[in-house]
Amino acid sequence: MDTSLEWFKEIIKLVDVIIWPLIVFCFVLMFRPYFAQAFKRLGSIQAGATGIAMTFDKKIDETKALLKQIRPKDQSKSASRRLSSSTQSDEQLGLNQIEIGVEQHLQALAEQNEVDVNGLNTLEINTKLKDRGIILLQKKKLIDHLIDLLKTPHGDLNNEQLQVINDLYRTAVAK
């Protein structure tokens, strides 16, 4: 009887040790696509006493390169206004306004060109406008990058990245 009780206790100890790593493994396996997507955009990660900080530099760099390709020649760097390092809620409000502005711009283009976009999200509208020849491929890519950047958690963006988003927005909605 003592032997079976000891075996039972040993099995309990083993399950106790294995259960949490197994749960974490299953969690990572279930959400693998989301982790992969986040790591593709991840520029750097820092862990310290205050917590974990991540930046998404790769997407910003790709977007800067695309922005340089299609930025109008007459738009100078000095003409672009800089974001102040105000409160996070002000920056977030600006990003939300940009997101609304992009959507309104695309919907206005669709309406002007009599393109039905009912029930489509912003990315789908952008693709439909490109497919109809209303916007060029580079501008479509630029808007796609902008929309993707706007999905980035706002707290993960620094002032330079916020400035790139603002420049990108001005270029995306320029005629």
C-alpha angles and dihedrals in degrees: 000000000000091000095055091046090051091049090050091051091049091051090050090051091049093050090046090055097043102041100078097047088047092052091048091048091051091047092052091045093051094048096036095123091054093048091048091051092049093047091051089059095040114113101176140344128209127187121195144143091288094053138263123323124192131185127197101214099149094066091044091052092049089049093048090054091049091046091053090053097055106024109123112258093233094057107096127198091239090059092060113091121228124233114242117233091248127146122315091244090058091052091047091049089053091051091048089051090050091051091051090045092053092050093048091047092052093045091050091051090049092049093048090052095041095244116156109230100162112145094010125123122227095268091049092049089050091052093047092051090050092048090053091050094245093122129027124247093251092053090048090052090047092053091045090054091047092051090047091051091049088058090058111104103266095226089064093064123090126208094267091052091048089052091052089052091051092048090047091051093050090050093045094055095039113112 
